[in-house]
Amino acid sequence: MRYVVLAFVVLILASLFSGLFFLVRDQGRSKRTVKALTVRVALSLALFLLLLAGYYFGLIKPHGVGQ
């Protein structure tokens, strides 16, 4: 599960930086920036749902204060 989460974080960061690259390169005149940022939002939402499912099915155990 740890490697899946790390892969999602790497993909989210790659999408974020590709959006920045397209914004600078295209001067905001193309749709590539919007597409890259849409992918980033979708990946972030998928990661959030994956974490919720992992907690629900017991793949992720809470730790910290009170445990």
Backbone atoms as SQL, in Angstrom:
CREATE TABLE atoms (id INTEGER PRIMARY KEY, chain TEXT, resi INTEGER, resn TEXT, atom TEXT, x REAL, y REAL, z REAL);
INSERT INTO atoms VALUES
  (1, 'A', 1, 'MET', 'N', 0.834, -1.196, 0.000),
  (2, 'A', 1, 'MET', 'CA', 0.000, 0.000, 0.000),
  (3, 'A', 1, 'MET', 'C', 0.880, 1.260, 0.000),
  (4, 'A', 2, 'ARG', 'N', 2.005, 1.172, 0.709),
  (5, 'A', 2, 'ARG', 'CA', 2.894, 2.330, 0.796),
  (6, 'A', 2, 'ARG', 'C', 3.415, 2.731, -0.585),
  (7, 'A', 3, 'TYR', 'N', 3.762, 1.740, -1.391),
  (8, 'A', 3, 'TYR', 'CA', 4.315, 2.028, -2.715),
  (9, 'A', 3, 'TYR', 'C', 3.250, 2.584, -3.667),
  (10, 'A', 4, 'VAL', 'N', 2.034, 2.147, -3.494),
  (11, 'A', 4, 'VAL', 'CA', 0.942, 2.672, -4.322),
  (12, 'A', 4, 'VAL', 'C', 0.708, 4.144, -4.000),
  (13, 'A', 5, 'VAL', 'N', 0.713, 4.486, -2.716),
  (14, 'A', 5, 'VAL', 'CA', 0.528, 5.883, -2.301),
  (15, 'A', 5, 'VAL', 'C', 1.683, 6.739, -2.810),
  (16, 'A', 6, 'LEU', 'N', 2.909, 6.245, -2.685),
  (17, 'A', 6, 'LEU', 'CA', 4.063, 6.995, -3.182),
  (18, 'A', 6, 'LEU', 'C', 3.999, 7.179, -4.697),
  (19, 'A', 7, 'ALA', 'N', 3.534, 6.159, -5.411),
  (20, 'A', 7, 'ALA', 'CA', 3.386, 6.287, -6.861),
  (21, 'A', 7, 'ALA', 'C', 2.354, 7.361, -7.210),
  (22, 'A', 8, 'PHE', 'N', 1.253, 7.398, -6.469),
  (23, 'A', 8, 'PHE', 'CA', 0.245, 8.431, -6.698),
  (24, 'A', 8, 'PHE', 'C', 0.814, 9.819, -6.437),
  (25, 'A', 9, 'VAL', 'N', 1.584, 9.970, -5.365),
  (26, 'A', 9, 'VAL', 'CA', 2.171, 11.274, -5.042),
  (27, 'A', 9, 'VAL', 'C', 3.137, 11.714, -6.137),
  (28, 'A', 10, 'VAL', 'N', 3.941, 10.787, -6.647),
  (29, 'A', 10, 'VAL', 'CA', 4.866, 11.116, -7.734),
  (30, 'A', 10, 'VAL', 'C', 4.097, 11.529, -8.982),
  (31, 'A', 11, 'LEU', 'N', 3.032, 10.813, -9.308),
  (32, 'A', 11, 'LEU', 'CA', 2.219, 11.170, -10.477),
  (33, 'A', 11, 'LEU', 'C', 1.543, 12.524, -10.294),
  (34, 'A', 12, 'ILE', 'N', 1.075, 12.817, -9.092),
  (35, 'A', 12, 'ILE', 'CA', 0.446, 14.111, -8.816),
  (36, 'A', 12, 'ILE', 'C', 1.457, 15.237, -8.993),
  (37, 'A', 13, 'LEU', 'N', 2.657, 15.051, -8.459),
  (38, 'A', 13, 'LEU', 'CA', 3.693, 16.075, -8.606),
  (39, 'A', 13, 'LEU', 'C', 4.111, 16.241, -10.065),
  (40, 'A', 14, 'ALA', 'N', 4.215, 15.136, -10.806),
  (41, 'A', 14, 'ALA', 'CA', 4.567, 15.223, -12.223),
  (42, 'A', 14, 'ALA', 'C', 3.502, 15.990, -13.000),
  (43, 'A', 15, 'SER', 'N', 2.254, 15.749, -12.694),
  (44, 'A', 15, 'SER', 'CA', 1.169, 16.465, -13.359),
  (45, 'A', 15, 'SER', 'C', 1.180, 17.948, -12.993),
  (46, 'A', 16, 'LEU', 'N', 1.477, 18.240, -11.748),
  (47, 'A', 16, 'LEU', 'CA', 1.548, 19.635, -11.302),
  (48, 'A', 16, 'LEU', 'C', 2.660, 20.376, -12.040),
  (49, 'A', 17, 'PHE', 'N', 3.833, 19.774, -12.130),
  (50, 'A', 17, 'PHE', 'CA', 4.937, 20.438, -12.809),
  (51, 'A', 17, 'PHE', 'C', 4.749, 20.486, -14.319),
  (52, 'A', 18, 'SER', 'N', 4.053, 19.510, -14.902),
  (53, 'A', 18, 'SER', 'CA', 3.772, 19.603, -16.334),
  (54, 'A', 18, 'SER', 'C', 2.781, 20.739, -16.602),
  (55, 'A', 19, 'GLY', 'N', 1.837, 20.948, -15.701),
  (56, 'A', 19, 'GLY', 'CA', 0.931, 22.091, -15.835),
  (57, 'A', 19, 'GLY', 'C', 1.681, 23.409, -15.770),
  (58, 'A', 20, 'LEU', 'N', 2.651, 23.496, -14.855),
  (59, 'A', 20, 'LEU', 'CA', 3.478, 24.706, -14.759),
  (60, 'A', 20, 'LEU', 'C', 4.297, 24.897, -16.030),
  (61, 'A', 21, 'PHE', 'N', 4.868, 23.816, -16.534),
  (62, 'A', 21, 'PHE', 'CA', 5.659, 23.883, -17.774),
  (63, 'A', 21, 'PHE', 'C', 4.810, 24.385, -18.935),
  (64, 'A', 22, 'PHE', 'N', 3.607, 23.811, -19.098),
  (65, 'A', 22, 'PHE', 'CA', 2.737, 24.231, -20.195),
  (66, 'A', 22, 'PHE', 'C', 2.269, 25.665, -20.021),
  (67, 'A', 23, 'LEU', 'N', 2.061, 26.083, -18.794),
  (68, 'A', 23, 'LEU', 'CA', 1.635, 27.464, -18.541),
  (69, 'A', 23, 'LEU', 'C', 2.720, 28.436, -18.971),
  (70, 'A', 24, 'VAL', 'N', 3.969, 28.141, -18.633),
  (71, 'A', 24, 'VAL', 'CA', 5.073, 29.024, -19.000),
  (72, 'A', 24, 'VAL', 'C', 5.359, 28.956, -20.493),
  (73, 'A', 25, 'ARG', 'N', 5.361, 27.758, -21.055),
  (74, 'A', 25, 'ARG', 'CA', 5.726, 27.588, -22.460),
  (75, 'A', 25, 'ARG', 'C', 4.669, 28.138, -23.412),
  (76, 'A', 26, 'ASP', 'N', 3.408, 27.874, -23.119),
  (77, 'A', 26, 'ASP', 'CA', 2.324, 28.272, -24.038),
  (78, 'A', 26, 'ASP', 'C', 1.747, 29.634, -23.707),
  (79, 'A', 27, 'GLN', 'N', 2.241, 30.280, -22.668),
  (80, 'A', 27, 'GLN', 'CA', 1.749, 31.596, -22.250),
  (81, 'A', 27, 'GLN', 'C', 0.251, 31.575, -21.931),
  (82, 'A', 28, 'GLY', 'N', -0.266, 30.420, -21.542),
  (83, 'A', 28, 'GLY', 'CA', -1.667, 30.309, -21.174),
  (84, 'A', 28, 'GLY', 'C', -2.624, 30.287, -22.345),
  (85, 'A', 29, 'ARG', 'N', -2.120, 30.079, -23.557),
  (86, 'A', 29, 'ARG', 'CA', -2.990, 30.106, -24.740),
  (87, 'A', 29, 'ARG', 'C', -3.496, 28.737, -25.166),
  (88, 'A', 30, 'SER', 'N', -3.016, 27.680, -24.554),
  (89, 'A', 30, 'SER', 'CA', -3.489, 26.358, -24.964),
  (90, 'A', 30, 'SER', 'C', -4.256, 25.701, -23.823),
  (91, 'A', 31, 'LYS', 'N', -4.871, 24.582, -24.136),
  (92, 'A', 31, 'LYS', 'CA', -5.666, 23.852, -23.146),
  (93, 'A', 31, 'LYS', 'C', -4.830, 22.814, -22.402),
  (94, 'A', 32, 'ARG', 'N', -3.542, 22.698, -22.728),
  (95, 'A', 32, 'ARG', 'CA', -2.711, 21.682, -22.095),
  (96, 'A', 32, 'ARG', 'C', -2.543, 21.923, -20.605),
  (97, 'A', 33, 'THR', 'N', -2.504, 23.175, -20.194),
  (98, 'A', 33, 'THR', 'CA', -2.384, 23.482, -18.766),
  (99, 'A', 33, 'THR', 'C', -3.624, 23.005, -18.022),
  (100, 'A', 34, 'VAL', 'N', -4.772, 23.294, -18.565),
  (101, 'A', 34, 'VAL', 'CA', -6.030, 22.887, -17.932),
  (102, 'A', 34, 'VAL', 'C', -6.119, 21.366, -17.877),
  (103, 'A', 35, 'LYS', 'N', -5.691, 20.701, -18.924),
  (104, 'A', 35, 'LYS', 'CA', -5.723, 19.240, -18.959),
  (105, 'A', 35, 'LYS', 'C', -4.803, 18.639, -17.896),
  (106, 'A', 36, 'ALA', 'N', -3.598, 19.196, -17.771),
  (107, 'A', 36, 'ALA', 'CA', -2.639, 18.686, -16.784),
  (108, 'A', 36, 'ALA', 'C', -3.158, 18.901, -15.366),
  (109, 'A', 37, 'LEU', 'N', -3.751, 20.039, -15.105),
  (110, 'A', 37, 'LEU', 'CA', -4.275, 20.304, -13.765),
  (111, 'A', 37, 'LEU', 'C', -5.535, 19.493, -13.482),
  (112, 'A', 38, 'THR', 'N', -6.304, 19.191, -14.507),
  (113, 'A', 38, 'THR', 'CA', -7.466, 18.318, -14.327),
  (114, 'A', 38, 'THR', 'C', -7.014, 16.908, -13.962),
  (115, 'A', 39, 'VAL', 'N', -5.954, 16.445, -14.593),
  (116, 'A', 39, 'VAL', 'CA', -5.393, 15.129, -14.263),
  (117, 'A', 39, 'VAL', 'C', -4.910, 15.135, -12.818),
  (118, 'A', 40, 'ARG', 'N', -4.280, 16.235, -12.382),
  (119, 'A', 40, 'ARG', 'CA', -3.785, 16.322, -11.011),
  (120, 'A', 40, 'ARG', 'C', -4.924, 16.240, -10.010),
  (121, 'A', 41, 'VAL', 'N', -6.005, 16.941, -10.277),
  (122, 'A', 41, 'VAL', 'CA', -7.153, 16.907, -9.370),
  (123, 'A', 41, 'VAL', 'C', -7.763, 15.508, -9.337),
  (124, 'A', 42, 'ALA', 'N', -7.868, 14.869, -10.486),
  (125, 'A', 42, 'ALA', 'CA', -8.424, 13.505, -10.542),
  (126, 'A', 42, 'ALA', 'C', -7.536, 12.521, -9.781),
  (127, 'A', 43, 'LEU', 'N', -6.225, 12.642, -9.932),
  (128, 'A', 43, 'LEU', 'CA', -5.308, 11.773, -9.200),
  (129, 'A', 43, 'LEU', 'C', -5.390, 12.016, -7.695),
  (130, 'A', 44, 'SER', 'N', -5.518, 13.270, -7.302),
  (131, 'A', 44, 'SER', 'CA', -5.633, 13.591, -5.876),
  (132, 'A', 44, 'SER', 'C', -6.915, 13.008, -5.286),
  (133, 'A', 45, 'LEU', 'N', -8.000, 13.119, -6.018),
  (134, 'A', 45, 'LEU', 'CA', -9.268, 12.547, -5.565),
  (135, 'A', 45, 'LEU', 'C', -9.177, 11.022, -5.482),
  (136, 'A', 46, 'ALA', 'N', -8.545, 10.407, -6.477),
  (137, 'A', 46, 'ALA', 'CA', -8.377, 8.951, -6.468),
  (138, 'A', 46, 'ALA', 'C', -7.510, 8.509, -5.288),
  (139, 'A', 47, 'LEU', 'N', -6.467, 9.263, -4.977),
  (140, 'A', 47, 'LEU', 'CA', -5.618, 8.938, -3.830),
  (141, 'A', 47, 'LEU', 'C', -6.402, 9.052, -2.533),
  (142, 'A', 48, 'PHE', 'N', -7.208, 10.082, -2.393),
  (143, 'A', 48, 'PHE', 'CA', -8.032, 10.260, -1.200),
  (144, 'A', 48, 'PHE', 'C', -8.990, 9.082, -1.032),
  (145, 'A', 49, 'LEU', 'N', -9.658, 8.692, -2.108),
  (146, 'A', 49, 'LEU', 'CA', -10.579, 7.558, -2.046),
  (147, 'A', 49, 'LEU', 'C', -9.848, 6.253, -1.754),
  (148, 'A', 50, 'LEU', 'N', -8.642, 6.106, -2.314),
  (149, 'A', 50, 'LEU', 'CA', -7.832, 4.927, -2.042),
  (150, 'A', 50, 'LEU', 'C', -7.449, 4.853, -0.563),
  (151, 'A', 51, 'LEU', 'N', -7.081, 5.979, 0.014),
  (152, 'A', 51, 'LEU', 'CA', -6.740, 6.005, 1.438),
  (153, 'A', 51, 'LEU', 'C', -7.953, 5.689, 2.307),
  (154, 'A', 52, 'LEU', 'N', -9.119, 6.216, 1.944),
  (155, 'A', 52, 'LEU', 'CA', -10.336, 5.898, 2.687),
  (156, 'A', 52, 'LEU', 'C', -10.664, 4.411, 2.595),
  (157, 'A', 53, 'ALA', 'N', -10.535, 3.847, 1.407),
  (158, 'A', 53, 'ALA', 'CA', -10.812, 2.416, 1.228),
  (159, 'A', 53, 'ALA', 'C', -9.792, 1.569, 1.987),
  (160, 'A', 54, 'GLY', 'N', -8.542, 1.979, 1.969),
  (161, 'A', 54, 'GLY', 'CA', -7.510, 1.246, 2.701),
  (162, 'A', 54, 'GLY', 'C', -7.766, 1.251, 4.196),
  (163, 'A', 55, 'TYR', 'N', -8.223, 2.365, 4.722),
  (164, 'A', 55, 'TYR', 'CA', -8.560, 2.441, 6.139),
  (165, 'A', 55, 'TYR', 'C', -9.784, 1.584, 6.451),
  (166, 'A', 56, 'TYR', 'N', -10.788, 1.653, 5.588),
  (167, 'A', 56, 'TYR', 'CA', -12.026, 0.905, 5.799),
  (168, 'A', 56, 'TYR', 'C', -11.776, -0.607, 5.799),
  (169, 'A', 57, 'PHE', 'N', -10.926, -1.075, 4.886),
  (170, 'A', 57, 'PHE', 'CA', -10.660, -2.507, 4.772),
  (171, 'A', 57, 'PHE', 'C', -9.513, -2.984, 5.661),
  (172, 'A', 58, 'GLY', 'N', -8.964, -2.092, 6.459),
  (173, 'A', 58, 'GLY', 'CA', -7.937, -2.482, 7.412),
  (174, 'A', 58, 'GLY', 'C', -6.536, -2.570, 6.856),
  (175, 'A', 59, 'LEU', 'N', -6.317, -2.061, 5.667),
  (176, 'A', 59, 'LEU', 'CA', -4.976, -2.072, 5.081),
  (177, 'A', 59, 'LEU', 'C', -4.092, -0.982, 5.677),
  (178, 'A', 60, 'ILE', 'N', -4.729, 0.054, 6.213),
  (179, 'A', 60, 'ILE', 'CA', -4.021, 1.162, 6.845),
  (180, 'A', 60, 'ILE', 'C', -4.466, 1.213, 8.298),
  (181, 'A', 61, 'LYS', 'N', -3.497, 1.171, 9.191),
  (182, 'A', 61, 'LYS', 'CA', -3.801, 1.213, 10.631),
  (183, 'A', 61, 'LYS', 'C', -3.461, 2.600, 11.176),
  (184, 'A', 62, 'PRO', 'N', -4.349, 3.192, 11.961),
  (185, 'A', 62, 'PRO', 'CA', -4.033, 4.489, 12.567),
  (186, 'A', 62, 'PRO', 'C', -2.991, 4.332, 13.664),
  (187, 'A', 63, 'HIS', 'N', -2.204, 5.352, 13.865),
  (188, 'A', 63, 'HIS', 'CA', -1.253, 5.369, 14.966),
  (189, 'A', 63, 'HIS', 'C', -1.084, 6.810, 15.439),
  (190, 'A', 64, 'GLY', 'N', -0.539, 6.969, 16.610),
  (191, 'A', 64, 'GLY', 'CA', -0.348, 8.312, 17.141),
  (192, 'A', 64, 'GLY', 'C', -0.855, 8.417, 18.555),
  (193, 'A', 65, 'VAL', 'N', -1.406, 9.572, 18.870),
  (194, 'A', 65, 'VAL', 'CA', -1.861, 9.864, 20.232),
  (195, 'A', 65, 'VAL', 'C', -3.040, 8.975, 20.587),
  (196, 'A', 66, 'GLY', 'N', -2.984, 8.371, 21.774),
  (197, 'A', 66, 'GLY', 'CA', -4.088, 7.574, 22.249),
  (198, 'A', 66, 'GLY', 'C', -4.090, 6.135, 21.780),
  (199, 'A', 67, 'GLN', 'N', -3.095, 5.725, 21.085),
  (200, 'A', 67, 'GLN', 'CA', -3.049, 4.339, 20.581),
  (201, 'A', 67, 'GLN', 'C', -2.103, 3.511, 21.395);
